[in-house]
Amino acid sequence: MTEAEQNAKPGAEPVRDPVQLMPWLPCRLSLDVATPDFTVRDLLRLRIGSIVQTGWPYVSDVPLSVNGKRVGWAKFEVMGDRLAARVTELL
């Protein structure tokens, strides 16, 4: 039995998590990969097909954030012709 269920008054409806009531609410999921020594000059030189070197080792998990707040870790994977992220840990 959860704490909310224990503290609920008899006959009262149990308190629900507000996030569970709004599963349609949009949010921004991002993978944060560091690019050390990246300059405005580098930005201006970007073209289709450019490769940007990161400071993240290939074998390491990358931080996974929702709306700027860290929620876990993920690894990059290739799925067909797409780059994907596999969630490896949720905080």
PDB file of N, CA, C and O in Angstrom, chain B, residues numbered from 101:
ATOM      1  N   MET B 101       0.852  -1.178   0.000  1.00  0.00           N
ATOM      2  CA  MET B 101       0.000   0.000   0.000  1.00  0.00           C
ATOM      3  C   MET B 101       0.894   1.235   0.000  1.00  0.00           C
ATOM      4  O   MET B 101       1.848   1.321   0.773  1.00  0.00           O
ATOM      5  N   THR B 102       0.578   2.185  -0.870  1.00  0.00           N
ATOM      6  CA  THR B 102       1.385   3.399  -0.956  1.00  0.00           C
ATOM      7  C   THR B 102       1.050   4.348   0.179  1.00  0.00           C
ATOM      8  O   THR B 102       0.022   4.206   0.840  1.00  0.00           O
ATOM      9  N   GLU B 103       1.937   5.325   0.400  1.00  0.00           N
ATOM     10  CA  GLU B 103       1.724   6.318   1.448  1.00  0.00           C
ATOM     11  C   GLU B 103       0.446   7.113   1.202  1.00  0.00           C
ATOM     12  O   GLU B 103      -0.290   7.413   2.142  1.00  0.00           O
ATOM     13  N   ALA B 104       0.177   7.459  -0.067  1.00  0.00           N
ATOM     14  CA  ALA B 104      -1.038   8.206  -0.406  1.00  0.00           C
ATOM     15  C   ALA B 104      -2.277   7.394  -0.058  1.00  0.00           C
ATOM     16  O   ALA B 104      -3.265   7.941   0.432  1.00  0.00           O
ATOM     17  N   GLU B 105      -2.226   6.081  -0.312  1.00  0.00           N
ATOM     18  CA  GLU B 105      -3.360   5.224   0.009  1.00  0.00           C
ATOM     19  C   GLU B 105      -3.558   5.110   1.515  1.00  0.00           C
ATOM     20  O   GLU B 105      -4.692   5.060   1.992  1.00  0.00           O
ATOM     21  N   GLN B 106      -2.454   5.068   2.268  1.00  0.00           N
ATOM     22  CA  GLN B 106      -2.531   4.972   3.721  1.00  0.00           C
ATOM     23  C   GLN B 106      -3.114   6.234   4.339  1.00  0.00           C
ATOM     24  O   GLN B 106      -3.851   6.156   5.322  1.00  0.00           O
ATOM     25  N   ASN B 107      -2.791   7.411   3.769  1.00  0.00           N
ATOM     26  CA  ASN B 107      -3.236   8.683   4.322  1.00  0.00           C
ATOM     27  C   ASN B 107      -4.597   9.126   3.799  1.00  0.00           C
ATOM     28  O   ASN B 107      -5.141  10.126   4.268  1.00  0.00           O
ATOM     29  N   ALA B 108      -5.155   8.398   2.836  1.00  0.00           N
ATOM     30  CA  ALA B 108      -6.451   8.770   2.259  1.00  0.00           C
ATOM     31  C   ALA B 108      -7.560   8.548   3.275  1.00  0.00           C
ATOM     32  O   ALA B 108      -7.540   7.590   4.048  1.00  0.00           O
ATOM     33  N   LYS B 109      -8.522   9.450   3.254  1.00  0.00           N
ATOM     34  CA  LYS B 109      -9.685   9.327   4.135  1.00  0.00           C
ATOM     35  C   LYS B 109     -10.589   8.233   3.585  1.00  0.00           C
ATOM     36  O   LYS B 109     -10.658   8.034   2.372  1.00  0.00           O
ATOM     37  N   PRO B 110     -11.287   7.516   4.477  1.00  0.00           N
ATOM     38  CA  PRO B 110     -12.198   6.466   4.006  1.00  0.00           C
ATOM     39  C   PRO B 110     -13.252   7.054   3.062  1.00  0.00           C
ATOM     40  O   PRO B 110     -13.842   8.096   3.349  1.00  0.00           O
ATOM     41  N   GLY B 111     -13.477   6.382   1.946  1.00  0.00           N
ATOM     42  CA  GLY B 111     -14.462   6.833   0.973  1.00  0.00           C
ATOM     43  C   GLY B 111     -13.937   7.891   0.019  1.00  0.00           C
ATOM     44  O   GLY B 111     -14.598   8.209  -0.969  1.00  0.00           O
ATOM     45  N   ALA B 112     -12.750   8.449   0.298  1.00  0.00           N
ATOM     46  CA  ALA B 112     -12.178   9.477  -0.577  1.00  0.00           C
ATOM     47  C   ALA B 112     -11.472   8.818  -1.747  1.00  0.00           C
ATOM     48  O   ALA B 112     -10.949   7.710  -1.624  1.00  0.00           O
ATOM     49  N   GLU B 113     -11.459   9.507  -2.890  1.00  0.00           N
ATOM     50  CA  GLU B 113     -10.769   8.996  -4.066  1.00  0.00           C
ATOM     51  C   GLU B 113      -9.262   9.107  -3.839  1.00  0.00           C
ATOM     52  O   GLU B 113      -8.807  10.135  -3.338  1.00  0.00           O
ATOM     53  N   PRO B 114      -8.466   8.085  -4.189  1.00  0.00           N
ATOM     54  CA  PRO B 114      -7.020   8.164  -3.973  1.00  0.00           C
ATOM     55  C   PRO B 114      -6.400   9.296  -4.791  1.00  0.00           C
ATOM     56  O   PRO B 114      -6.843   9.597  -5.900  1.00  0.00           O
ATOM     57  N   VAL B 115      -5.360   9.921  -4.217  1.00  0.00           N
ATOM     58  CA  VAL B 115      -4.647  11.008  -4.893  1.00  0.00           C
ATOM     59  C   VAL B 115      -3.795  10.393  -5.992  1.00  0.00           C
ATOM     60  O   VAL B 115      -3.048   9.447  -5.742  1.00  0.00           O
ATOM     61  N   ARG B 116      -3.902  10.928  -7.223  1.00  0.00           N
ATOM     62  CA  ARG B 116      -3.141  10.404  -8.354  1.00  0.00           C
ATOM     63  C   ARG B 116      -2.001  11.347  -8.694  1.00  0.00           C
ATOM     64  O   ARG B 116      -2.086  12.554  -8.469  1.00  0.00           O
ATOM     65  N   ASP B 117      -0.946  10.785  -9.232  1.00  0.00           N
ATOM     66  CA  ASP B 117       0.201  11.573  -9.687  1.00  0.00           C
ATOM     67  C   ASP B 117      -0.251  12.451 -10.848  1.00  0.00           C
ATOM     68  O   ASP B 117      -0.753  11.926 -11.842  1.00  0.00           O
ATOM     69  N   PRO B 118      -0.086  13.798 -10.755  1.00  0.00           N
ATOM     70  CA  PRO B 118      -0.560  14.681 -11.835  1.00  0.00           C
ATOM     71  C   PRO B 118       0.083  14.384 -13.185  1.00  0.00           C
ATOM     72  O   PRO B 118      -0.542  14.612 -14.221  1.00  0.00           O
ATOM     73  N   VAL B 119       1.308  13.885 -13.198  1.00  0.00           N
ATOM     74  CA  VAL B 119       1.973  13.557 -14.460  1.00  0.00           C
ATOM     75  C   VAL B 119       1.237  12.417 -15.161  1.00  0.00           C
ATOM     76  O   VAL B 119       1.126  12.410 -16.387  1.00  0.00           O
ATOM     77  N   GLN B 120       0.737  11.458 -14.390  1.00  0.00           N
ATOM     78  CA  GLN B 120       0.008  10.329 -14.958  1.00  0.00           C
ATOM     79  C   GLN B 120      -1.310  10.772 -15.595  1.00  0.00           C
ATOM     80  O   GLN B 120      -1.840  10.082 -16.466  1.00  0.00           O
ATOM     81  N   LEU B 121      -1.840  11.917 -15.166  1.00  0.00           N
ATOM     82  CA  LEU B 121      -3.102  12.419 -15.704  1.00  0.00           C
ATOM     83  C   LEU B 121      -2.925  13.138 -17.041  1.00  0.00           C
ATOM     84  O   LEU B 121      -3.908  13.403 -17.732  1.00  0.00           O
ATOM     85  N   MET B 122      -1.674  13.458 -17.414  1.00  0.00           N
ATOM     86  CA  MET B 122      -1.414  14.225 -18.639  1.00  0.00           C
ATOM     87  C   MET B 122      -0.362  13.567 -19.527  1.00  0.00           C
ATOM     88  O   MET B 122       0.649  14.204 -19.820  1.00  0.00           O
ATOM     89  N   PRO B 123      -0.549  12.327 -19.967  1.00  0.00           N
ATOM     90  CA  PRO B 123       0.477  11.664 -20.770  1.00  0.00           C
ATOM     91  C   PRO B 123       0.675  12.303 -22.139  1.00  0.00           C
ATOM     92  O   PRO B 123       1.682  12.024 -22.789  1.00  0.00           O
ATOM     93  N   TRP B 124      -0.229  13.136 -22.596  1.00  0.00           N
ATOM     94  CA  TRP B 124      -0.163  13.787 -23.902  1.00  0.00           C
ATOM     95  C   TRP B 124       0.668  15.073 -23.861  1.00  0.00           C
ATOM     96  O   TRP B 124       0.973  15.634 -24.913  1.00  0.00           O
ATOM     97  N   LEU B 125       1.038  15.546 -22.678  1.00  0.00           N
ATOM     98  CA  LEU B 125       1.755  16.807 -22.538  1.00  0.00           C
ATOM     99  C   LEU B 125       3.115  16.718 -23.235  1.00  0.00           C
ATOM    100  O   LEU B 125       3.909  15.835 -22.909  1.00  0.00           O
ATOM    101  N   PRO B 126       3.406  17.623 -24.198  1.00  0.00           N
ATOM    102  CA  PRO B 126       4.681  17.534 -24.924  1.00  0.00           C
ATOM    103  C   PRO B 126       5.871  17.911 -24.033  1.00  0.00           C
ATOM    104  O   PRO B 126       5.741  18.714 -23.109  1.00  0.00           O
ATOM    105  N   CYS B 127       7.011  17.326 -24.324  1.00  0.00           N
ATOM    106  CA  CYS B 127       8.258  17.654 -23.632  1.00  0.00           C
ATOM    107  C   CYS B 127       9.412  17.478 -24.619  1.00  0.00           C
ATOM    108  O   CYS B 127       9.246  16.860 -25.671  1.00  0.00           O
ATOM    109  N   ARG B 128      10.583  18.025 -24.276  1.00  0.00           N
ATOM    110  CA  ARG B 128      11.752  17.944 -25.156  1.00  0.00           C
ATOM    111  C   ARG B 128      12.765  16.976 -24.554  1.00  0.00           C
ATOM    112  O   ARG B 128      13.293  17.197 -23.464  1.00  0.00           O
ATOM    113  N   LEU B 129      13.022  15.897 -25.294  1.00  0.00           N
ATOM    114  CA  LEU B 129      14.004  14.889 -24.900  1.00  0.00           C
ATOM    115  C   LEU B 129      15.299  15.196 -25.637  1.00  0.00           C
ATOM    116  O   LEU B 129      15.289  15.381 -26.854  1.00  0.00           O
ATOM    117  N   SER B 130      16.415  15.253 -24.913  1.00  0.00           N
ATOM    118  CA  SER B 130      17.687  15.563 -25.572  1.00  0.00           C
ATOM    119  C   SER B 130      18.806  14.690 -25.021  1.00  0.00           C
ATOM    120  O   SER B 130      18.782  14.266 -23.866  1.00  0.00           O
ATOM    121  N   LEU B 131      19.784  14.436 -25.882  1.00  0.00           N
ATOM    122  CA  LEU B 131      21.015  13.743 -25.512  1.00  0.00           C
ATOM    123  C   LEU B 131      22.112  14.792 -25.542  1.00  0.00           C
ATOM    124  O   LEU B 131      22.314  15.457 -26.558  1.00  0.00           O
ATOM    125  N   ASP B 132      22.817  14.942 -24.441  1.00  0.00           N
ATOM    126  CA  ASP B 132      23.807  16.001 -24.306  1.00  0.00           C
ATOM    127  C   ASP B 132      25.210  15.456 -24.561  1.00  0.00           C
ATOM    128  O   ASP B 132      25.748  14.689 -23.762  1.00  0.00           O
ATOM    129  N   VAL B 133      25.789  15.864 -25.686  1.00  0.00           N
ATOM    130  CA  VAL B 133      27.127  15.402 -26.059  1.00  0.00           C
ATOM    131  C   VAL B 133      28.048  16.611 -26.144  1.00  0.00           C
ATOM    132  O   VAL B 133      27.790  17.546 -26.903  1.00  0.00           O
ATOM    133  N   ALA B 134      29.113  16.588 -25.369  1.00  0.00           N
ATOM    134  CA  ALA B 134      30.043  17.713 -25.327  1.00  0.00           C
ATOM    135  C   ALA B 134      30.863  17.813 -26.612  1.00  0.00           C
ATOM    136  O   ALA B 134      31.288  16.800 -27.167  1.00  0.00           O
ATOM    137  N   THR B 135      31.079  19.037 -27.078  1.00  0.00           N
ATOM    138  CA  THR B 135      31.937  19.303 -28.237  1.00  0.00           C
ATOM    139  C   THR B 135      32.977  20.338 -27.802  1.00  0.00           C
ATOM    140  O   THR B 135      32.776  21.537 -27.992  1.00  0.00           O
ATOM    141  N   PRO B 136      34.084  19.879 -27.222  1.00  0.00           N
ATOM    142  CA  PRO B 136      35.088  20.803 -26.699  1.00  0.00           C
ATOM    143  C   PRO B 136      35.747  21.612 -27.819  1.00  0.00           C
ATOM    144  O   PRO B 136      35.911  21.137 -28.943  1.00  0.00           O
ATOM    145  N   ASP B 137      36.110  22.816 -27.485  1.00  0.00           N
ATOM    146  CA  ASP B 137      36.831  23.707 -28.412  1.00  0.00           C
ATOM    147  C   ASP B 137      36.025  24.044 -29.660  1.00  0.00           C
ATOM    148  O   ASP B 137      36.617  24.428 -30.669  1.00  0.00           O
ATOM    149  N   PHE B 138      34.709  23.918 -29.638  1.00  0.00           N
ATOM    150  CA  PHE B 138      33.864  24.288 -30.776  1.00  0.00           C
ATOM    151  C   PHE B 138      33.707  25.802 -30.759  1.00  0.00           C
ATOM    152  O   PHE B 138      33.349  26.384 -29.734  1.00  0.00           O
ATOM    153  N   THR B 139      33.975  26.438 -31.894  1.00  0.00           N
ATOM    154  CA  THR B 139      33.970  27.904 -31.959  1.00  0.00           C
ATOM    155  C   THR B 139      32.891  28.403 -32.929  1.00  0.00           C
ATOM    156  O   THR B 139      32.283  27.623 -33.661  1.00  0.00           O
ATOM    157  N   VAL B 140      32.674  29.708 -32.913  1.00  0.00           N
ATOM    158  CA  VAL B 140      31.753  30.319 -33.869  1.00  0.00           C
ATOM    159  C   VAL B 140      32.249  30.065 -35.292  1.00  0.00           C
ATOM    160  O   VAL B 140      31.440  29.853 -36.196  1.00  0.00           O
ATOM    161  N   ARG B 141      33.564  30.082 -35.502  1.00  0.00           N
ATOM    162  CA  ARG B 141      34.134  29.781 -36.820  1.00  0.00           C
ATOM    163  C   ARG B 141      33.726  28.386 -37.268  1.00  0.00           C
ATOM    164  O   ARG B 141      33.352  28.184 -38.423  1.00  0.00           O
ATOM    165  N   ASP B 142      33.799  27.408 -36.336  1.00  0.00           N
ATOM    166  CA  ASP B 142      33.378  26.037 -36.654  1.00  0.00           C
ATOM    167  C   ASP B 142      31.898  26.005 -37.023  1.00  0.00           C
ATOM    168  O   ASP B 142      31.502  25.311 -37.960  1.00  0.00           O
ATOM    169  N   LEU B 143      31.097  26.745 -36.296  1.00  0.00           N
ATOM    170  CA  LEU B 143      29.671  26.806 -36.581  1.00  0.00           C
ATOM    171  C   LEU B 143      29.400  27.368 -37.972  1.00  0.00           C
ATOM    172  O   LEU B 143      28.562  26.843 -38.705  1.00  0.00           O
ATOM    173  N   LEU B 144      30.102  28.425 -38.332  1.00  0.00           N
ATOM    174  CA  LEU B 144      29.911  29.059 -39.636  1.00  0.00           C
ATOM    175  C   LEU B 144      30.384  28.172 -40.788  1.00  0.00           C
ATOM    176  O   LEU B 144      29.929  28.329 -41.921  1.00  0.00           O
ATOM    177  N   ARG B 145      31.287  27.253 -40.504  1.00  0.00           N
ATOM    178  CA  ARG B 145      31.810  26.354 -41.540  1.00  0.00           C
ATOM    179  C   ARG B 145      30.986  25.076 -41.712  1.00  0.00           C
ATOM    180  O   ARG B 145      31.266  24.281 -42.609  1.00  0.00           O
ATOM    181  N   LEU B 146      29.987  24.871 -40.877  1.00  0.00           N
ATOM    182  CA  LEU B 146      29.181  23.652 -40.979  1.00  0.00           C
ATOM    183  C   LEU B 146      28.464  23.583 -42.313  1.00  0.00           C
ATOM    184  O   LEU B 146      27.905  24.577 -42.777  1.00  0.00           O
ATOM    185  N   ARG B 147      28.480  22.431 -42.916  1.00  0.00           N
ATOM    186  CA  ARG B 147      27.801  22.161 -44.182  1.00  0.00           C
ATOM    187  C   ARG B 147      27.130  20.793 -44.066  1.00  0.00           C
ATOM    188  O   ARG B 147      27.422  20.035 -43.142  1.00  0.00           O
ATOM    189  N   ILE B 148      26.256  20.485 -44.977  1.00  0.00           N
ATOM    190  CA  ILE B 148      25.665  19.154 -45.013  1.00  0.00           C
ATOM    191  C   ILE B 148      26.796  18.147 -45.190  1.00  0.00           C
ATOM    192  O   ILE B 148      27.631  18.287 -46.084  1.00  0.00           O
ATOM    193  N   GLY B 149      26.815  17.152 -44.346  1.00  0.00           N
ATOM    194  CA  GLY B 149      27.865  16.138 -44.400  1.00  0.00           C
ATOM    195  C   GLY B 149      29.043  16.429 -43.487  1.00  0.00           C
ATOM    196  O   GLY B 149      29.935  15.591 -43.355  1.00  0.00           O
ATOM    197  N   SER B 150      29.068  17.604 -42.847  1.00  0.00           N
ATOM    198  CA  SER B 150      30.147  17.924 -41.910  1.00  0.00           C
ATOM    199  C   SER B 150      30.129  16.939 -40.744  1.00  0.00           C
ATOM    200  O   SER B 150      29.074  16.449 -40.342  1.00  0.00           O
ATOM    201  N   ILE B 151      31.297  16.666 -40.220  1.00  0.00           N
ATOM    202  CA  ILE B 151      31.429  15.804 -39.044  1.00  0.00           C
ATOM    203  C   ILE B 151      31.973  16.661 -37.912  1.00  0.00           C
ATOM    204  O   ILE B 151      32.989  17.338 -38.064  1.00  0.00           O
ATOM    205  N   VAL B 152      31.286  16.625 -36.777  1.00  0.00           N
ATOM    206  CA  VAL B 152      31.699  17.391 -35.603  1.00  0.00           C
ATOM    207  C   VAL B 152      32.260  16.408 -34.592  1.00  0.00           C
ATOM    208  O   VAL B 152      31.580  15.473 -34.168  1.00  0.00           O
ATOM    209  N   GLN B 153      33.511  16.633 -34.211  1.00  0.00           N
ATOM    210  CA  GLN B 153      34.150  15.756 -33.238  1.00  0.00           C
ATOM    211  C   GLN B 153      33.634  16.082 -31.850  1.00  0.00           C
ATOM    212  O   GLN B 153      33.494  17.252 -31.494  1.00  0.00           O
ATOM    213  N   THR B 154      33.349  15.043 -31.057  1.00  0.00           N
ATOM    214  CA  THR B 154      32.869  15.256 -29.695  1.00  0.00           C
ATOM    215  C   THR B 154      33.958  14.890 -28.698  1.00  0.00           C
ATOM    216  O   THR B 154      34.969  14.280 -29.045  1.00  0.00           O
ATOM    217  N   GLY B 155      33.728  15.273 -27.472  1.00  0.00           N
ATOM    218  CA  GLY B 155      34.646  14.917 -26.405  1.00  0.00           C
ATOM    219  C   GLY B 155      34.167  13.707 -25.643  1.00  0.00           C
ATOM    220  O   GLY B 155      34.635  13.432 -24.538  1.00  0.00           O
ATOM    221  N   TRP B 156      33.228  12.978 -26.236  1.00  0.00           N
ATOM    222  CA  TRP B 156      32.619  11.850 -25.537  1.00  0.00           C
ATOM    223  C   TRP B 156      33.158  10.548 -26.092  1.00  0.00           C
ATOM    224  O   TRP B 156      33.076  10.324 -27.300  1.00  0.00           O
ATOM    225  N   PRO B 157      33.715   9.669 -25.242  1.00  0.00           N
ATOM    226  CA  PRO B 157      34.195   8.380 -25.738  1.00  0.00           C
ATOM    227  C   PRO B 157      33.037   7.546 -26.283  1.00  0.00           C
ATOM    228  O   PRO B 157      31.938   7.574 -25.729  1.00  0.00           O
ATOM    229  N   TYR B 158      33.272   6.821 -27.341  1.00  0.00           N
ATOM    230  CA  TYR B 158      32.233   6.018 -27.999  1.00  0.00           C
ATOM    231  C   TYR B 158      31.588   5.018 -27.044  1.00  0.00           C
ATOM    232  O   TYR B 158      30.389   4.757 -27.136  1.00  0.00           O
ATOM    233  N   VAL B 159      32.362   4.469 -26.145  1.00  0.00           N
ATOM    234  CA  VAL B 159      31.848   3.406 -25.273  1.00  0.00           C
ATOM    235  C   VAL B 159      31.077   3.951 -24.077  1.00  0.00           C
ATOM    236  O   VAL B 159      30.496   3.165 -23.329  1.00  0.00           O
ATOM    237  N   SER B 160      31.047   5.263 -23.867  1.00  0.00           N
ATOM    238  CA  SER B 160      30.382   5.840 -22.700  1.00  0.00           C
ATOM    239  C   SER B 160      28.923   6.157 -22.974  1.00  0.00           C
ATOM    240  O   SER B 160      28.537   6.472 -24.100  1.00  0.00           O
ATOM    241  N   ASP B 161      28.121   6.068 -21.924  1.00  0.00           N
ATOM    242  CA  ASP B 161      26.736   6.519 -22.003  1.00  0.00           C
ATOM    243  C   ASP B 161      26.720   8.041 -22.062  1.00  0.00           C
ATOM    244  O   ASP B 161      27.619   8.699 -21.538  1.00  0.00           O
ATOM    245  N   VAL B 162      25.692   8.596 -22.705  1.00  0.00           N
ATOM    246  CA  VAL B 162      25.544  10.055 -22.791  1.00  0.00           C
ATOM    247  C   VAL B 162      24.353  10.466 -21.931  1.00  0.00           C
ATOM    248  O   VAL B 162      23.396   9.705 -21.786  1.00  0.00           O
ATOM    249  N   PRO B 163      24.412  11.678 -21.356  1.00  0.00           N
ATOM    250  CA  PRO B 163      23.311  12.129 -20.505  1.00  0.00           C
ATOM    251  C   PRO B 163      22.013  12.295 -21.304  1.00  0.00           C
ATOM    252  O   PRO B 163      22.023  12.800 -22.427  1.00  0.00           O
ATOM    253  N   LEU B 164      20.914  11.869 -20.715  1.00  0.00           N
ATOM    254  CA  LEU B 164      19.581  11.964 -21.301  1.00  0.00           C
ATOM    255  C   LEU B 164      18.788  12.955 -20.451  1.00  0.00           C
ATOM    256  O   LEU B 164      18.669  12.782 -19.238  1.00  0.00           O
ATOM    257  N   SER B 165      18.246  13.992 -21.088  1.00  0.00           N
ATOM    258  CA  SER B 165      17.528  15.040 -20.358  1.00  0.00           C
ATOM    259  C   SER B 165      16.132  15.241 -20.932  1.00  0.00           C
ATOM    260  O   SER B 165      15.902  15.034 -22.123  1.00  0.00           O
ATOM    261  N   VAL B 166      15.210  15.645 -20.073  1.00  0.00           N
ATOM    262  CA  VAL B 166      13.866  16.038 -20.488  1.00  0.00           C
ATOM    263  C   VAL B 166      13.647  17.460 -19.987  1.00  0.00           C
ATOM    264  O   VAL B 166      13.732  17.735 -18.791  1.00  0.00           O
ATOM    265  N   ASN B 167      13.363  18.362 -20.933  1.00  0.00           N
ATOM    266  CA  ASN B 167      13.173  19.785 -20.621  1.00  0.00           C
ATOM    267  C   ASN B 167      14.328  20.342 -19.791  1.00  0.00           C
ATOM    268  O   ASN B 167      14.119  21.128 -18.867  1.00  0.00           O
ATOM    269  N   GLY B 168      15.553  19.923 -20.131  1.00  0.00           N
ATOM    270  CA  GLY B 168      16.748  20.444 -19.472  1.00  0.00           C
ATOM    271  C   GLY B 168      17.098  19.785 -18.147  1.00  0.00           C
ATOM    272  O   GLY B 168      18.097  20.159 -17.532  1.00  0.00           O
ATOM    273  N   LYS B 169      16.320  18.826 -17.688  1.00  0.00           N
ATOM    274  CA  LYS B 169      16.595  18.145 -16.419  1.00  0.00           C
ATOM    275  C   LYS B 169      17.055  16.721 -16.706  1.00  0.00           C
ATOM    276  O   LYS B 169      16.389  15.977 -17.427  1.00  0.00           O
ATOM    277  N   ARG B 170      18.209  16.343 -16.132  1.00  0.00           N
ATOM    278  CA  ARG B 170      18.758  15.001 -16.350  1.00  0.00           C
ATOM    279  C   ARG B 170      17.812  13.954 -15.793  1.00  0.00           C
ATOM    280  O   ARG B 170      17.411  14.018 -14.631  1.00  0.00           O
ATOM    281  N   VAL B 171      17.456  12.981 -16.638  1.00  0.00           N
ATOM    282  CA  VAL B 171      16.561  11.906 -16.219  1.00  0.00           C
ATOM    283  C   VAL B 171      17.198  10.521 -16.369  1.00  0.00           C
ATOM    284  O   VAL B 171      16.629   9.528 -15.917  1.00  0.00           O
ATOM    285  N   GLY B 172      18.381  10.449 -17.004  1.00  0.00           N
ATOM    286  CA  GLY B 172      19.013   9.154 -17.171  1.00  0.00           C
ATOM    287  C   GLY B 172      20.198   9.200 -18.108  1.00  0.00           C
ATOM    288  O   GLY B 172      20.792  10.253 -18.341  1.00  0.00           O
ATOM    289  N   TRP B 173      20.535   8.024 -18.649  1.00  0.00           N
ATOM    290  CA  TRP B 173      21.682   7.853 -19.534  1.00  0.00           C
ATOM    291  C   TRP B 173      21.275   6.979 -20.708  1.00  0.00           C
ATOM    292  O   TRP B 173      20.365   6.158 -20.596  1.00  0.00           O
ATOM    293  N   ALA B 174      21.958   7.161 -21.842  1.00  0.00           N
ATOM    294  CA  ALA B 174      21.642   6.390 -23.045  1.00  0.00           C
ATOM    295  C   ALA B 174      22.908   6.129 -23.848  1.00  0.00           C
ATOM    296  O   ALA B 174      23.926   6.795 -23.662  1.00  0.00           O
ATOM    297  N   LYS B 175      22.828   5.147 -24.746  1.00  0.00           N
ATOM    298  CA  LYS B 175      23.908   4.835 -25.689  1.00  0.00           C
ATOM    299  C   LYS B 175      23.377   5.024 -27.100  1.00  0.00           C
ATOM    300  O   LYS B 175      22.212   4.736 -27.375  1.00  0.00           O
ATOM    301  N   PHE B 176      24.232   5.507 -27.993  1.00  0.00           N
ATOM    302  CA  PHE B 176      23.849   5.619 -29.391  1.00  0.00           C
ATOM    303  C   PHE B 176      23.931   4.251 -30.052  1.00  0.00           C
ATOM    304  O   PHE B 176      24.835   3.465 -29.768  1.00  0.00           O
ATOM    305  N   GLU B 177      22.981   3.977 -30.931  1.00  0.00           N
ATOM    306  CA  GLU B 177      22.969   2.748 -31.716  1.00  0.00           C
ATOM    307  C   GLU B 177      22.485   3.079 -33.118  1.00  0.00           C
ATOM    308  O   GLU B 177      21.843   4.107 -33.338  1.00  0.00           O
ATOM    309  N   VAL B 178      22.794   2.206 -34.058  1.00  0.00           N
ATOM    310  CA  VAL B 178      22.302   2.360 -35.426  1.00  0.00           C
ATOM    311  C   VAL B 178      21.172   1.363 -35.617  1.00  0.00           C
ATOM    312  O   VAL B 178      21.321   0.174 -35.335  1.00  0.00           O
ATOM    313  N   MET B 179      20.039   1.861 -36.100  1.00  0.00           N
ATOM    314  CA  MET B 179      18.882   1.009 -36.406  1.00  0.00           C
ATOM    315  C   MET B 179      18.527   1.233 -37.866  1.00  0.00           C
ATOM    316  O   MET B 179      17.910   2.240 -38.213  1.00  0.00           O
ATOM    317  N   GLY B 180      18.914   0.299 -38.717  1.00  0.00           N
ATOM    318  CA  GLY B 180      18.700   0.476 -40.150  1.00  0.00           C
ATOM    319  C   GLY B 180      19.545   1.631 -40.649  1.00  0.00           C
ATOM    320  O   GLY B 180      20.771   1.597 -40.546  1.00  0.00           O
ATOM    321  N   ASP B 181      18.892   2.663 -41.193  1.00  0.00           N
ATOM    322  CA  ASP B 181      19.626   3.837 -41.673  1.00  0.00           C
ATOM    323  C   ASP B 181      19.444   5.028 -40.734  1.00  0.00           C
ATOM    324  O   ASP B 181      19.623   6.173 -41.147  1.00  0.00           O
ATOM    325  N   ARG B 182      19.091   4.769 -39.479  1.00  0.00           N
ATOM    326  CA  ARG B 182      18.849   5.826 -38.491  1.00  0.00           C
ATOM    327  C   ARG B 182      19.764   5.680 -37.279  1.00  0.00           C
ATOM    328  O   ARG B 182      20.148   4.573 -36.901  1.00  0.00           O
ATOM    329  N   LEU B 183      20.102   6.811 -36.684  1.00  0.00           N
ATOM    330  CA  LEU B 183      20.818   6.806 -35.413  1.00  0.00           C
ATOM    331  C   LEU B 183      19.784   6.837 -34.307  1.00  0.00           C
ATOM    332  O   LEU B 183      18.870   7.661 -34.334  1.00  0.00           O
ATOM    333  N   ALA B 184      19.916   5.948 -33.333  1.00  0.00           N
ATOM    334  CA  ALA B 184      18.955   5.838 -32.257  1.00  0.00           C
ATOM    335  C   ALA B 184      19.681   5.913 -30.922  1.00  0.00           C
ATOM    336  O   ALA B 184      20.908   5.839 -30.866  1.00  0.00           O
ATOM    337  N   ALA B 185      18.921   6.060 -29.859  1.00  0.00           N
ATOM    338  CA  ALA B 185      19.483   6.047 -28.518  1.00  0.00           C
ATOM    339  C   ALA B 185      18.762   4.993 -27.689  1.00  0.00           C
ATOM    340  O   ALA B 185      17.533   4.963 -27.631  1.00  0.00           O
ATOM    341  N   ARG B 186      19.538   4.136 -27.053  1.00  0.00           N
ATOM    342  CA  ARG B 186      18.972   3.108 -26.168  1.00  0.00           C
ATOM    343  C   ARG B 186      19.131   3.594 -24.732  1.00  0.00           C
ATOM    344  O   ARG B 186      20.249   3.861 -24.290  1.00  0.00           O
ATOM    345  N   VAL B 187      18.027   3.711 -24.002  1.00  0.00           N
ATOM    346  CA  VAL B 187      18.070   4.148 -22.606  1.00  0.00           C
ATOM    347  C   VAL B 187      18.722   3.040 -21.791  1.00  0.00           C
ATOM    348  O   VAL B 187      18.284   1.891 -21.840  1.00  0.00           O
ATOM    349  N   THR B 188      19.772   3.381 -21.040  1.00  0.00           N
ATOM    350  CA  THR B 188      20.487   2.390 -20.249  1.00  0.00           C
ATOM    351  C   THR B 188      20.257   2.564 -18.756  1.00  0.00           C
ATOM    352  O   THR B 188      20.453   1.629 -17.980  1.00  0.00           O
ATOM    353  N   GLU B 189      19.835   3.777 -18.348  1.00  0.00           N
ATOM    354  CA  GLU B 189      19.581   4.012 -16.919  1.00  0.00           C
ATOM    355  C   GLU B 189      18.612   5.180 -16.777  1.00  0.00           C
ATOM    356  O   GLU B 189      18.741   6.193 -17.464  1.00  0.00           O
ATOM    357  N   LEU B 190      17.654   5.032 -15.889  1.00  0.00           N
ATOM    358  CA  LEU B 190      16.759   6.134 -15.539  1.00  0.00           C
ATOM    359  C   LEU B 190      17.014   6.490 -14.075  1.00  0.00           C
ATOM    360  O   LEU B 190      17.142   5.615 -13.219  1.00  0.00           O
ATOM    361  N   LEU B 191      17.085   7.789 -13.812  1.00  0.00           N
ATOM    362  CA  LEU B 191      17.359   8.232 -12.436  1.00  0.00           C
ATOM    363  C   LEU B 191      16.092   8.340 -11.633  1.00  0.00           C
ATOM    364  O   LEU B 191      16.136   8.698 -10.457  1.00  0.00           O
TER     365      LEU B 191
END
